[in-house]
Amino acid sequence: MELLMNSSVSVLLFGVTRDLTGQSKVSVPLSEEARVADLLSQLNQQYPALAGIRSLLVAVNGEYAETDQILHINDEIALIPPVSGG
């Protein structure tokens, strides 16, 4: 299968992910048929500090996503860091 033009998706950042990147929203270039794992890999390359976060969850269109879920250009994607209470 031939890849078409690369696109980018917007990712909303919350909590410590926002603190580490200094942004509340980032644009991540992804190829067609990219999966959540590919997105996380790209984010870790762009923002190495994110790689240190354990149990980072990804929500796609308001629902938690597995790493093998395919992403689409119009998906609403959010990174949800672990929340500590006290």
C-alpha angles and dihedrals in degrees: 000000000000119000118235124212116319114254133190132231128209117238123197115217127207137182116343092000089062091046093051095048098035089227137093093209132026134184116228123194112228135170123236114282091026116159133213089262089057090051092051091048091052092047092050089052093049094041110025092184089069091064089071094062113102122212096012109176127209122210120199116194091345097310130097111258132212119230092253095056113121115236127220129205094249096047118123104230127189133180112221115195123204112278120221119204131190 
